């Protein structure tokens, strides 16, 4: 096994362990987390057993179901962002999370209470990606292409291709997915707003329990 693959597996295992740890500390069952997050019981179970690497919408909903800040899923210790604070992210201080399709580089992973969730990402070519569904989550999303070309598919819209230096801003409740439009991976910057409580209630009411995985 390559060193990079080994490190990716270790990171996913730590996230799974962290989820179990938080759930048990709060005295919650998997059923409780599933009900509160709007995810299927099988999904929560697979993520906790490291059988599934959750995408952004799933781990953000898990954080809501557990009643913690998103950053707490990626760091054992965290500090709350305070009014007037000035935070700097140095090289090597991000937290990586890899799924079948994306590599997320979570910025400021030890800073809770942020209004925004900034991430860097690497996208595989469209032909190599495995999509089971469009991703959607409460909030708004800013997307900027750093390197390569990216194809964006969004619910009820024709696909659009963005070149390096181009960007997109949209309501992330609209189903969406990204992929490299070329044979080489693309690199992106994504900033999502944190969900408001009423947005989460509306999402659960509209979608109900997630079916399947």
C-alpha positions as CSV (number, residue, x, y, z in Angstrom):
1,X,0.0,0.0,0.0
2,X,1.3,3.5,-0.9
3,X,2.2,5.9,1.9
4,X,-0.5,8.3,0.7
5,X,-3.2,5.6,0.7
6,X,-2.2,4.5,4.2
7,X,-2.4,8.1,5.5
8,X,-5.8,8.5,3.9
9,X,-7.1,5.4,5.5
10,X,-5.8,6.5,8.9
11,X,-7.5,9.9,8.6
12,X,-10.8,8.3,7.7
13,X,-10.4,5.9,10.7
14,X,-9.8,8.8,13.0
15,X,-12.9,10.6,11.8
16,X,-15.0,7.4,12.3
17,X,-13.5,7.1,15.8
18,X,-14.1,10.7,16.6
19,X,-17.8,10.4,15.6
20,X,-18.3,7.4,17.8
21,X,-16.5,9.1,20.7
22,X,-18.7,12.3,20.5
23,X,-21.9,10.2,20.2
24,X,-21.1,8.1,23.2
25,X,-20.0,11.2,25.3
26,X,-23.4,12.7,24.6
27,X,-25.2,9.5,25.4
28,X,-26.8,9.2,21.9
29,X,-27.6,6.1,20.0
30,X,-27.1,5.7,16.3
31,X,-30.9,5.9,15.9
32,X,-30.8,9.3,17.8
33,X,-28.1,10.7,15.5
34,X,-29.9,9.4,12.4
35,X,-33.2,11.0,13.4
36,X,-31.6,14.3,14.4
37,X,-29.4,14.5,11.2
38,X,-31.9,13.3,8.7
39,X,-29.6,10.5,7.6
40,X,-30.4,6.8,7.3
41,X,-29.4,4.6,10.2
42,X,-27.3,2.5,7.8
43,X,-25.4,5.6,6.7
44,X,-24.5,6.7,10.2
45,X,-23.5,3.1,11.0
46,X,-21.3,2.7,7.9
47,X,-19.6,6.0,8.6
48,X,-18.9,5.1,12.2
49,X,-17.4,1.7,11.2
50,X,-15.3,3.4,8.5
51,X,-17.1,1.7,5.7
52,X,-18.1,5.0,4.1
53,X,-16.3,8.3,3.7
54,X,-18.9,11.0,4.1
55,X,-19.2,13.9,1.7
56,X,-19.6,17.5,2.9
57,X,-23.4,17.4,3.2
58,X,-23.3,14.2,5.2
59,X,-20.6,15.2,7.7
60,X,-22.2,18.6,8.2
61,X,-25.5,16.9,8.9
62,X,-23.8,14.5,11.3
63,X,-22.3,17.5,13.2
64,X,-25.8,18.9,13.5
65,X,-27.2,15.5,14.6
66,X,-24.5,15.3,17.3
67,X,-25.0,18.9,18.4
68,X,-21.5,20.0,17.7
69,X,-19.7,22.4,15.5
70,X,-18.4,21.0,12.2
71,X,-14.8,21.7,13.2
72,X,-15.1,19.4,16.2
73,X,-15.4,16.3,13.9
74,X,-11.8,17.0,12.6
75,X,-10.0,18.1,15.8
76,X,-9.9,16.7,19.3
77,X,-9.4,20.2,20.7
78,X,-10.8,23.4,19.3
79,X,-11.2,27.0,20.2
80,X,-14.2,29.2,19.5
81,X,-13.8,32.2,17.1
82,X,-14.4,35.4,19.0
83,X,-15.6,38.8,17.9
84,X,-12.6,40.9,16.7
85,X,-10.3,37.8,16.4
86,X,-7.7,37.5,13.7
87,X,-6.9,33.9,12.8
88,X,-4.1,32.7,10.5
89,X,-3.8,29.3,8.9
90,X,-0.2,28.2,8.3
91,X,1.0,25.5,5.9
92,X,0.3,22.1,7.3
93,X,-2.5,23.2,9.7
94,X,-5.4,22.0,7.6
95,X,-7.2,18.7,8.0
96,X,-7.5,16.4,5.0
97,X,-10.6,14.3,4.3
98,X,-10.9,12.0,1.2
99,X,-14.0,10.5,-0.3
100,X,-14.4,8.4,-3.5
101,X,-14.7,11.6,-5.6
102,X,-13.1,14.4,-3.6
103,X,-10.2,15.4,-1.5
104,X,-11.2,18.1,1.0
105,X,-8.6,20.2,2.8
106,X,-10.5,21.7,5.7
107,X,-9.1,25.1,6.6
108,X,-9.1,26.3,10.3
109,X,-10.3,22.9,11.5
110,X,-9.6,23.8,15.1
111,X,-11.7,27.0,15.1
112,X,-15.4,26.6,16.0
113,X,-18.2,29.0,15.8
114,X,-17.3,30.2,12.3
115,X,-20.0,31.6,10.0
116,X,-18.3,30.1,7.0
117,X,-16.6,26.7,6.3
118,X,-13.6,27.3,4.0
119,X,-12.1,24.3,2.1
120,X,-9.6,23.5,-0.7
121,X,-10.5,20.6,-2.9
122,X,-9.1,18.3,-5.6
123,X,-11.5,17.0,-8.1
124,X,-11.1,13.8,-10.3
125,X,-12.0,13.8,-14.0
126,X,-15.7,13.4,-14.5
127,X,-15.3,9.9,-16.1
128,X,-13.5,8.6,-12.9
129,X,-16.1,9.8,-10.4
130,X,-18.8,7.7,-8.8
131,X,-22.0,9.7,-8.3
132,X,-24.9,8.2,-6.4
133,X,-26.8,11.5,-6.1
134,X,-26.5,15.2,-6.3
135,X,-25.2,16.8,-3.0
136,X,-27.4,19.4,-1.3
137,X,-27.2,21.1,2.1
138,X,-28.5,24.3,3.8
139,X,-26.7,27.5,3.3
140,X,-24.9,29.3,0.5
141,X,-21.7,28.3,-1.4
142,X,-18.9,30.1,-3.1
143,X,-16.8,28.1,-5.5
144,X,-13.5,29.3,-7.2
145,X,-11.4,27.3,-9.7
146,X,-7.7,27.6,-8.8
147,X,-6.3,25.1,-11.4
148,X,-7.8,23.2,-14.3
149,X,-11.3,23.3,-15.7
150,X,-14.4,22.2,-13.7
151,X,-17.8,21.0,-14.9
152,X,-20.6,21.8,-12.5
153,X,-24.0,20.0,-12.6
154,X,-26.8,21.6,-10.7
155,X,-30.4,20.5,-10.2
156,X,-32.8,21.9,-13.0
157,X,-29.9,23.6,-14.8
158,X,-27.7,22.7,-17.8
159,X,-24.1,21.8,-16.9
160,X,-21.6,24.7,-16.9
161,X,-17.8,24.6,-17.4
162,X,-15.7,27.0,-15.4
163,X,-12.1,27.9,-16.3
164,X,-9.3,28.7,-13.8
165,X,-10.0,32.1,-12.3
166,X,-13.8,31.8,-12.7
167,X,-16.2,31.3,-9.9
168,X,-19.8,30.5,-8.9
169,X,-22.0,31.6,-6.0
170,X,-25.3,29.7,-5.4
171,X,-27.9,28.4,-2.9
172,X,-26.4,25.1,-1.8
173,X,-29.9,23.6,-1.1
174,X,-30.0,23.1,-4.9
175,X,-28.5,19.7,-5.7
176,X,-25.1,20.0,-7.2
177,X,-21.8,18.2,-8.0
178,X,-18.4,19.2,-9.3
179,X,-15.8,17.3,-11.4
180,X,-12.7,18.0,-13.5
181,X,-13.7,18.7,-17.1
182,X,-10.3,17.5,-18.3
183,X,-8.3,14.3,-17.9
184,X,-6.2,15.8,-15.1
185,X,-7.5,16.7,-11.6
186,X,-8.7,20.2,-10.9
187,X,-8.1,22.3,-7.8
188,X,-10.8,24.5,-6.2
189,X,-11.6,26.8,-3.3
190,X,-15.0,26.3,-1.7
191,X,-16.6,28.4,1.1
192,X,-19.9,27.2,2.6
193,X,-22.0,29.2,5.1
194,X,-23.0,27.4,8.2
195,X,-26.6,26.3,8.3
196,X,-29.1,28.2,10.3
197,X,-31.4,26.2,12.6
198,X,-34.5,27.0,10.5
199,X,-32.7,25.8,7.3
200,X,-32.0,22.4,8.9
201,X,-35.6,22.0,10.0
202,X,-36.8,22.8,6.5
203,X,-34.3,20.4,5.0
204,X,-35.5,17.5,7.2
205,X,-39.2,18.4,6.6
206,X,-38.7,18.5,2.8
207,X,-36.5,15.4,2.4
208,X,-37.4,13.2,5.4
209,X,-35.1,10.3,6.2
210,X,-32.5,9.6,3.5
211,X,-33.1,6.3,1.6
212,X,-30.4,3.7,1.1
213,X,-26.9,4.6,1.9
